[in-house]
């Protein structure tokens, strides 16, 4: 219905009728615009949640502070700032409950202290942030007064699924309990300091998320049952973008960071000068945790195992530096879990015993693009130490300038890499160079371990004794002594130097009292492998009772030498095939009468390699090589008569080498009997 009305002008004349419906519509649009402007104005003035400008309250005693927080919890209509105008003593705990607005507590122009008084409940915090509440602290000290309350531990700030932010000038210190207990929720640290708290700096649990963009966590004690010191994560998430975690101490593991059922990401900042009694001076990672390092530094930390990092879980290094850490074993990293090296640098770490850069025990490592350099071990494995079923696969990167020192009567092994007790190293590519040790300047392989070289380069390494590039030998250990192996099917082993024997490669045996026999080692050289250069001299030195297995065109370089040392009158089963056309020479250290068993050392084209300083061969029928074919030889043959292959206990009883000890061998012996 169209409602109209008439109006009178000043003279009383009637004007045109007015459309009331249209007038109401115009008024509605006007009111809507006014309300919109008021809403914008409210936002600008900070009268709604989440805005920077809100209510400010100044307090000068504890009762005023408690009243201000209670008012905020019950009546706040805006974000609120409480300004502390004097040093206060906290006689009870305070709890932030408001879920809708942010509470900021800070000092006036003078940095003030909230100091703990007597608070009975040790399960609470001096300040508590409840579910969904939001607290910011800046330019304010919260002091736990450990001098007076050492036996009554309490938390300085406890977050129960709320949000806590520390900014510049905020300090949580001097407490007999932890500084921060993040029980779910979020803690963001842009600045400030958490220091001198006995039970650790920050404890994260119940899926809590701690992000550190700045500030310092320092000098926390870690003597409590929670185990860590700087940052302790138990079912938590820690992200470090900046800041420092320094000078913290743990009575067990993880001086700087302790991860248990947790994940951690480092893209910046420094973890330095922390100490743990047992594992992980800088960082400890348990077997259910992960650490991803994409930047930052883990430096100058100390412990017993893993000066920089002790990893039982998964540790991925993409960038950053692990350097100048110290430990008894694994100066930089001690790994029993899964280690992935995609970049970064592990440098200038030191171990009192094994593994200056990395020690791997049972664990695995995939090295794609990392540099392990200038690390030192007082015993074995200057760069990398592998022990008991550890597996290292090198796809790229560099292991360079590392040193196994030795001294005080001990012989160091493996300047670059040392393998011991059923460890495996697979070199797909990469560089091992300029490392040094007493034995095995580049690589040392012992005790049922295996080094497989498919590509890459082992060069410019130096041994004070034997094996400038590679040393394959045994120890005096009475168990797990069989099967050490060096297999080379590609790559280059060149320009290495040994002060005694084997510039490129040295390997030998040891007499095992346990098994009453020599312990055999195997070196396999085949494919496109290149060993030695024209200037290498004695590129390969071979002691008795080991084997070279090589077929086809292997890569002994021209003028390289293989030097074979006869320690007794028996050299067993050596088979060497050299590159076609090579002038490599096979020499013997001593001119000695011996009997050689196995194939003739030959080139790929079938021609003989030069043999020098070789005496007369024993007759094949002289089985025991005493210079006479007599009853002793006959008794050895008869003891093996009728046996084949592996059943033959003395290989030389098979005189004609057909794999059987039979009448053919007997007839040859009888024909020479008495000579």
C-alpha positions in Angstrom: 0.0 0.0 0.0 1.3 3.4 -0.9 1.0 5.7 2.1 1.1 9.4 1.3 0.6 12.6 3.3 0.3 16.3 2.7 2.3 19.1 4.4 1.7 22.8 4.7 4.3 25.4 3.9 4.9 28.7 5.9 2.1 30.4 4.2 -0.3 27.6 4.8 -0.3 26.3 1.3 -0.4 22.6 0.9 2.7 21.0 -0.6 3.2 17.9 -2.6 2.4 14.6 -0.8 5.3 12.7 0.9 6.0 9.0 0.3 6.5 7.6 3.8 7.7 4.1 2.7 10.5 5.7 0.7 11.4 8.0 3.7 11.7 4.9 6.0 13.9 3.2 3.6 16.3 6.2 3.4 16.4 6.4 7.1 17.4 2.7 7.3 20.3 3.1 4.9 21.5 6.1 6.9 21.4 4.1 10.2 23.3 1.3 8.5 26.1 3.6 7.4 26.4 5.2 10.8 26.7 1.8 12.5 29.4 0.8 10.0 31.4 3.9 10.8 31.0 3.3 14.5 32.3 -0.3 14.0 35.4 1.0 12.2 35.9 3.6 14.8 35.8 0.9 17.5 38.4 -1.2 15.7 40.7 1.8 15.4 40.3 2.6 19.1 41.1 -0.9 20.1 37.7 -1.6 21.7 37.5 -5.1 20.2 39.6 -8.2 20.9 42.9 -8.6 19.2 43.7 -4.9 18.7 46.8 -3.1 19.8 45.2 -0.3 21.8 43.1 -1.2 24.8 42.9 -0.6 28.5 45.9 0.3 30.6 46.1 -0.2 34.4 49.0 0.7 36.6 49.6 -1.2 39.9 52.2 -0.6 42.6 51.5 -3.5 45.0 50.6 -7.2 44.8 46.9 -6.7 45.9 46.4 -4.2 43.1 48.0 -6.6 40.6 45.7 -9.5 41.7 42.6 -7.2 41.5 43.6 -6.0 38.1 44.0 -9.6 36.8 40.7 -10.6 38.4 39.0 -7.6 36.7 40.5 -8.6 33.4 39.3 -12.2 33.8 35.7 -11.1 34.6 35.0 -7.8 33.0 37.5 -7.0 30.2 36.0 -5.6 27.0 39.3 -5.0 25.3 42.9 -6.1 25.3 44.5 -4.9 28.6 48.0 -3.8 29.6 48.9 -4.0 33.3 51.9 -1.7 34.0 54.0 -2.6 37.1 55.1 0.5 38.8 57.1 -1.0 41.6 59.0 -4.2 42.6 56.4 -6.7 44.0 56.5 -9.8 46.1 54.2 -12.6 44.9 52.3 -14.1 47.9 50.0 -16.3 45.8 49.8 -17.6 42.3 47.9 -15.7 39.6 45.8 -17.2 36.8 44.9 -15.7 33.5 41.4 -17.0 32.5 40.0 -14.6 29.9 39.7 -16.3 26.5 38.8 -13.4 24.4 41.4 -10.7 25.0 45.1 -10.4 25.3 46.7 -9.5 28.7 50.1 -7.8 28.6 52.1 -7.3 31.8 55.2 -5.0 31.6 57.2 -2.5 33.7 56.9 1.2 33.6 60.0 3.2 32.6 62.0 1.2 35.1 62.4 -2.6 34.7 60.5 -4.1 37.6 60.7 -7.5 39.4 57.9 -9.8 40.4 59.6 -11.9 43.1 58.3 -15.1 44.5 57.1 -15.1 48.1 55.7 -18.2 49.9 53.4 -20.1 47.6 52.5 -23.6 48.8 51.2 -25.4 45.7 54.3 -26.7 43.9 52.2 -28.1 41.0 51.2 -24.6 39.9 53.0 -21.7 38.4 53.6 -18.2 39.9 51.7 -17.1 36.8 49.3 -19.6 35.1 47.8 -19.3 31.7 44.7 -21.4 31.3 43.0 -22.9 28.3 42.8 -20.4 25.4 43.9 -17.5 27.5 46.7 -15.2 26.1 49.5 -13.6 28.1 52.4 -11.3 26.9 55.3 -10.3 29.1 57.9 -7.7 28.2 60.4 -5.6 30.1 59.7 -7.5 33.4 61.7 -9.8 35.6 60.0 -12.8 37.3 62.3 -14.1 40.0 61.9 -17.5 41.7 64.0 -16.5 44.7 65.8 -19.8 44.8 68.0 -18.6 47.7 64.9 -18.8 50.0 62.9 -21.5 48.3 65.4 -24.0 47.1 63.5 -26.9 48.6 60.0 -25.8 47.5 60.2 -26.0 43.7 57.5 -24.2 41.6 57.0 -23.2 38.0 57.5 -19.6 37.0 55.0 -19.6 34.1 52.7 -22.5 33.4 50.6 -22.6 30.3 47.7 -25.1 30.2 46.7 -25.1 26.5 46.8 -21.3 26.4 49.2 -18.9 24.7 52.3 -17.2 26.2 54.6 -14.7 24.5 57.9 -13.3 25.7 59.3 -10.1 24.3 62.4 -8.0 24.8 63.3 -7.4 28.4 61.2 -10.3 29.8 63.2 -12.5 32.2 62.3 -15.7 34.0 65.1 -16.6 36.3 66.5 -17.9 39.6 64.0 -20.7 40.2 64.3 -24.1 41.9 61.8 -25.5 39.4 61.5 -25.0 35.6 61.2 -21.5 34.0 58.3 -22.4 31.7 56.0 -25.4 31.7 54.1 -25.6 28.4 51.4 -28.2 29.0 49.7 -27.9 25.6 49.1 -24.6 23.9 51.7 -22.3 22.5 54.8 -20.4 23.7 56.5 -17.9 21.4 59.8 -16.3 22.4 60.7 -13.2 20.5 63.3 -12.0 23.1 64.1 -11.9 26.7 65.9 -14.5 28.8 65.1 -17.8 30.6 68.0 -18.5 32.9 69.3 -20.1 36.1 66.3 -22.4 36.6 67.3 -25.7 38.3 64.8 -28.1 36.6 65.3 -26.7 33.1 64.5 -23.6 31.1 61.5 -24.7 29.1 59.5 -27.9 29.5 57.1 -28.7 26.6 54.6 -31.5 26.8 51.1 -32.6 25.7 51.6 -31.5 22.1 52.7 -28.1 23.2 54.3 -25.9 20.5 57.3 -23.8 21.4 58.7 -21.3 18.8 61.9 -19.5 19.5 62.6 -16.5 17.3 64.9 -14.7 19.6 66.1 -14.4 23.2 68.4 -16.5 25.3 67.9 -19.7 27.3 70.9 -20.0 29.5 72.5 -21.4 32.6 69.6 -23.7 33.5 70.5 -26.7 35.7 68.6 -29.8 34.6 68.9 -31.6 37.9 65.3 -32.6 38.1 63.7 -35.8 36.9 62.7 -34.3 33.6 66.3 -34.9 32.5 67.2 -32.0 30.1 68.2 -28.5 30.8 67.7 -25.8 28.2 64.6 -27.1 26.4 62.9 -30.4 27.3 60.3 -31.7 24.8 58.2 -34.7 25.9 55.4 -35.2 23.3 56.0 -31.7 22.1 57.1 -29.6 19.1 60.0 -27.1 19.1 60.9 -24.7 16.3 64.0 -22.6 16.6 64.4 -19.7 14.2 66.8 -17.6 16.2 68.1 -16.8 19.6 70.6 -18.7 21.7 70.5 -21.8 23.9 73.7 -21.7 25.9 75.6 -22.8 29.0 72.9 -25.2 30.2 73.8 -28.4 32.1 72.0 -31.8 32.2 72.7 -34.6 34.7 71.8 -37.1 32.0 71.1 -36.2 28.3 70.6 -33.2 26.1 72.4 -30.3 27.7 70.8 -27.8 25.2 67.8 -29.7 23.9 66.3 -33.0 25.0 63.7 -34.6 22.6 61.5 -37.5 23.7 58.6 -38.5 21.5 59.0 -35.0 19.9 59.9 -33.2 16.8 62.3 -30.3 16.4 63.2 -27.9 13.5 66.2 -25.7 13.5 66.6 -23.0 10.9 68.6 -20.5 12.8 70.0 -19.5 16.2 72.9 -21.1 18.2 73.1 -24.0 20.6 76.4 -23.5 22.3 78.5 -24.4 25.4 76.0 -26.8 26.8 77.0 -29.9 28.8 75.4 -33.3 29.5 76.7 -36.0 31.7 76.0 -38.9 29.3 74.6 -38.2 25.8 74.1 -35.2 23.6 75.9 -32.1 24.9 74.0 -29.9 22.5 71.0 -32.0 21.5 69.7 -35.5 22.5 67.2 -37.2 20.2 65.5 -40.3 21.5 64.4 -43.2 19.2 60.9 -41.8 18.8 61.9 -38.2 17.9 63.1 -36.3 14.9 65.4 -33.3 14.3 65.5 -31.3 11.0 68.4 -28.8 10.9 68.2 -26.3 8.0 70.4 -23.6 9.5 72.0 -22.3 12.7 74.9 -23.6 14.7 75.5 -26.5 17.2 78.9 -25.6 18.6 81.2 -26.0 21.6 79.1 -28.5 23.5 80.5 -31.3 25.6 79.4 -34.7 26.9 80.5 -38.4 27.0 78.9 -39.5 23.7 77.8 -37.0 21.0 79.3 -33.6 21.9 77.1 -31.8 19.4 74.2 -34.3 18.8 73.4 -37.8 20.1 70.8 -39.3 17.8 68.8 -42.4 18.5 65.9 -41.3 16.3 66.0 -39.5 12.9 68.4 -36.5 12.3 68.4 -34.7 9.0 71.1 -32.1 8.4 70.4 -29.9 5.4 72.3 -26.8 6.3 74.1 -25.2 9.3 77.3 -26.0 11.3 78.0 -28.7 13.8 81.4 -27.6 15.1 84.0 -27.4 17.9 82.1 -29.9 20.0 83.9 -32.4 22.4 83.2 -35.9 23.7 84.8 -39.2 24.5 83.1 -40.7 21.3 81.4 -38.9 18.4 82.7 -35.4 18.9 80.2 -33.9 16.5 77.5 -36.6 16.2 77.0 -39.9 18.0 74.5 -41.9 16.0 72.6 -45.1 16.8 69.5 -44.2 14.8 69.0 -42.8 11.2 71.3 -40.0 10.1 70.7 -38.1 6.8 73.4 -35.6 5.6 72.0 -33.5 2.8 74.2 -30.5 3.4 75.8 -28.4 6.1 79.2 -28.9 7.7 80.6 -31.1 10.5 83.9 -29.5 11.4 86.5 -29.0 14.0 85.0 -31.5 16.5 87.1 -33.7 18.7 86.8 -37.1 20.3 89.0 -38.4 23.2 88.7 -41.8 21.7 86.8 -42.7 18.4 84.9 -40.6 15.8 86.1 -37.0 15.8 83.3 -36.0 13.4 80.8 -38.8 13.6 80.6 -42.1 15.5 78.0 -44.6 14.2 77.1 -47.7 16.4 74.4 -50.0 14.9 72.8 -47.0 13.2 72.8 -45.9 9.6 73.9 -42.8 7.7 73.1 -41.6 4.1 75.5 -38.8 3.1 74.3 -36.9 0.0 76.0 -33.5 0.2 77.8 -32.6 3.4 81.3 -31.7 4.3 83.0 -33.5 7.2 86.3 -31.7 7.8 89.1 -30.9 10.2 87.8 -33.2 12.9 90.2 -35.1 15.3 90.1 -38.4 17.1 92.7 -39.3 19.7 92.3 -43.0 18.6 90.5 -44.1 15.5 88.2 -42.5 12.9 89.2 -38.9 12.7 86.3 -38.1 10.4 83.9 -41.1 10.7 84.0 -44.1 13.1 81.8 -47.1 12.3 81.2 -49.9 14.8 79.1 -53.0 15.2 76.7 -53.3 12.3 76.7 -49.6 11.5 76.1 -48.8 7.8 77.3 -45.7 6.0 76.3 -44.9 2.4 78.2 -42.0 0.8 76.4 -40.7 -2.3 78.4 -37.4 -2.4 80.0 -34.8 -0.2 83.5 -34.7 1.2 85.4 -36.3 4.1 88.5 -34.2 4.2 91.4 -32.9 6.4 90.5 -35.1 9.3 93.1 -36.7 11.7 93.3 -39.8 13.9 96.1 -38.8 16.2 97.3 -41.9 18.2 100.4 -41.5 20.4 101.3 -42.8 23.8 102.1 -46.1 22.4 98.8 -46.5 20.5 98.5 -46.8 16.7 95.7 -44.7 15.3 93.6 -46.0 12.3 91.4 -44.3 9.7 92.1 -40.6 9.4 89.0 -40.2 7.2 87.0 -43.4 8.0 87.5 -46.3 10.4 85.4 -49.5 10.3 85.4 -52.0 13.1 83.4 -55.0 14.1 81.0 -55.9 11.2 80.5 -52.3 10.0 79.8 -51.5 6.3 80.7 -48.4 4.3 79.4 -48.1 0.7 81.0 -45.3 -1.4 78.8 -44.5 -4.3 80.5 -41.2 -5.0 82.2 -38.3 -3.2 85.7 -37.5 -2.0 87.8 -38.8 0.9 91.0 -36.8 0.8 93.8 -35.1 2.8 93.1 -37.2 5.9 95.9 -38.7 8.1 96.5 -41.5 10.6 99.2 -44.0 11.6 97.5 -46.7 9.6 94.9 -46.1 6.8 95.3 -42.3 6.2 92.0 -42.3 4.2 90.2 -45.5 5.2 90.9 -48.3 7.7 88.9 -51.5 7.7 89.1 -54.1 10.5 87.3 -57.0 12.2 84.6 -58.4 9.9 83.9 -55.1 8.3 83.5 -54.2 4.6 84.3 -51.1 2.5 82.8 -51.1 -1.0 83.9 -48.4 -3.4 81.8 -48.0 -6.5 82.8 -44.5 -7.5 84.4 -41.3 -6.2 87.9 -40.6 -5.1 90.2 -41.5 -2.3 93.3 -39.3 -2.7 96.0 -37.2 -1.1 95.7 -39.1 2.2 98.8 -39.9 4.4 99.7 -42.8 6.7 102.6 -42.5 9.1 102.9 -46.3 8.8 101.0 -48.4 6.3 98.1 -47.8 3.8 98.1 -44.2 2.8 94.8 -44.5 1.0 93.3 -47.7 2.5 94.5 -50.1 5.2 92.8 -53.5 5.5 94.0 -55.3 8.6 93.1 -57.1 11.8 93.3 -56.2 15.4 94.3 -58.4 18.3 90.7 -58.9 19.3 89.9 -62.5 20.0 86.4 -62.5 18.5 84.7 -61.4 15.3 88.0 -61.5 13.4 87.0 -62.9 10.0 85.9 -61.3 6.8 87.3 -57.8 6.6 87.0 -56.8 3.0 87.8 -54.0 0.6 85.9 -54.1 -2.7 86.7 -51.6 -5.5 84.7 -51.7 -8.7 85.0 -48.1 -9.6 86.4 -44.7 -8.6 90.0 -43.7 -8.1 92.5 -44.5 -5.4 95.5 -42.3 -6.2 98.2 -39.9 -5.0 98.1 -41.2 -1.4 101.3 -41.7 0.6 102.4 -44.1 3.3 105.6 -43.5 5.2 106.2 -47.2 5.4 104.2 -49.5 3.0 101.3 -49.3 0.6 100.8 -45.8 -0.6 97.5 -46.6 -2.1 96.4 -49.9 -0.4 97.9 -52.1 2.4 96.4 -55.2 3.8 97.6 -58.1 5.9 96.6 -60.8 8.4 97.0 -61.5 12.0 97.5 -64.8 13.8 94.4 -65.7 15.8 95.1 -67.5 19.0 91.4 -68.2 19.3 91.2 -70.0 16.0 94.9 -71.1 15.9 95.2 -69.9 12.3 95.7 -66.9 10.1 92.8 -64.6 9.6 92.2 -63.9 6.0 91.3 -60.7 4.4 89.9 -60.1 0.9 90.6 -57.2 -1.5 88.6 -57.2 -4.7 89.7 -54.8 -7.5 87.6 -54.9 -10.7 85.5 -53.0 -13.2 86.7 -49.4 -13.8 88.7 -49.0 -10.6 91.9 -47.0 -10.9 94.6 -47.5 -8.4 97.9 -45.6 -8.3 99.6 -43.2 -10.7 103.0 -43.1 -12.3 104.3 -41.3 -9.2 102.7 -43.4 -6.5 105.5 -45.8 -6.1 104.4 -48.8 -4.1 100.7 -48.3 -4.7 99.6 -51.6 -3.2 101.4 -53.6 -0.5 100.1 -57.1 0.3 101.1 -59.2 3.2 100.7 -62.9 3.3 97.5 -64.9 3.5 95.2 -62.4 1.8 93.6 -62.4 -1.6 93.2 -60.1 -4.5 90.3 -61.0 -6.7 90.1 -59.1 -10.0 89.0 -59.9 -13.5 88.8 -58.1 -16.7 90.2 -54.6 -17.1 90.9 -53.3 -13.7 92.7 -50.1 -13.2 96.2 -50.5 -12.0 97.9 -47.4 -13.4 101.1 -47.5 -15.4 104.2 -47.7 -13.3 102.2 -48.5 -10.1 103.7 -51.2 -8.0 102.2 -54.1 -6.0 104.6 -55.1 -3.3 104.0 -58.5 -1.7 105.6 -59.3 1.7 106.2 -63.0 2.4 106.1 -63.3 6.2 106.4 -67.1 5.8 106.9 -69.5 3.0 103.3 -69.5 1.9 101.3 -67.0 -0.2 97.8 -68.2 -0.8 95.5 -67.7 -3.8 96.4 -64.3 -5.0 94.8 -63.4 -8.3 95.6 -60.1 -9.9 94.5 -58.8 -13.2 95.8 -55.5 -14.3 94.8 -53.0 -17.0 95.8 -54.1 -20.5 99.0 -52.5 -21.5 99.9 -51.5 -18.0 103.6 -51.4 -17.0 102.6 -52.1 -13.4 105.1 -54.3 -11.6 104.7 -57.0 -9.0 107.6 -57.1 -6.6 108.5 -59.1 -3.5 110.1 -57.4 -0.5 112.5 -60.3 0.2 114.2 -62.8 -2.1 112.8 -66.0 -0.6 112.1 -69.4 -1.9 108.4 -70.0 -1.7 105.6 -71.9 -3.4 102.9 -69.8 -5.0 99.4 -71.3 -5.1 96.7 -70.0 -7.4 96.7 -68.4 -10.8 99.7 -66.7 -12.2 99.6 -62.9 -11.7 98.8 -61.7 -15.2 97.5 -58.8 -17.3 94.2 -58.7 -18.9 95.7 -59.6 -22.3 97.2 -62.7 -20.8 100.9 -61.7 -20.8 102.9 -62.0 -17.6 103.5 -59.1 -15.3 107.1 -58.4 -14.5 108.2 -60.3 -11.4 111.3 -59.2 -9.6 113.4 -60.5 -6.7 111.7 -63.9 -6.9 113.7 -67.0 -5.8 113.3 -70.5 -7.1 109.8 -71.9 -6.6 109.2 -74.9 -4.4 108.1 -78.0 -6.2 104.3 -78.4 -6.1 104.9 -81.8 -4.6 106.7 -80.3 -1.6 103.4 -79.7 0.2 104.8 -78.4 3.5 107.6 -76.3 1.7 110.5 -77.7 3.8 112.6 -78.2 0.7 112.1 -82.0 0.6 109.4 -84.2 -0.9 109.2 -86.8 1.9 106.9 -88.7 4.3 105.7 -85.4 5.8 104.2 -84.4 2.5 102.8 -87.8 1.9 101.0 -87.8 5.3 99.4 -84.4 4.5 98.2 -85.7 1.1 96.8 -89.0 2.6 95.0 -87.0 5.3 93.1 -85.2 2.6 92.8 -88.1 0.1 89.4 -88.5 -1.3 88.3 -84.9 -0.4 87.1 -82.2 -2.7 86.7 -78.4 -2.6 86.1 -77.0 0.8 86.6 -80.4 2.4 90.4 -80.1 1.7 92.0 -78.8 4.9 95.4 -78.0 3.3 94.9 -76.5 -0.1 98.3 -77.6 -1.5 97.5 -81.2 -1.0 95.6 -80.8 -4.3 98.8 -80.8 -6.3 97.4 -80.5 -9.8 94.7 -78.0 -8.7 91.7 -79.9 -10.1 89.7 -79.5 -6.9 90.1 -83.1 -5.8 92.8 -84.9 -3.8 93.0 -88.2 -5.6 95.3 -90.8 -7.3 96.5 -88.2 -9.8 98.0 -86.1 -7.0 99.4 -89.1 -5.2 101.2 -90.3 -8.4 102.8 -86.9 -8.9 104.1 -86.9 -5.3 105.4 -90.4 -5.5 107.3 -89.5 -8.7 109.1 -86.8 -6.8 109.4 -88.7 -3.5 112.9 -88.5 -1.9 114.0 -85.4 -4.0 
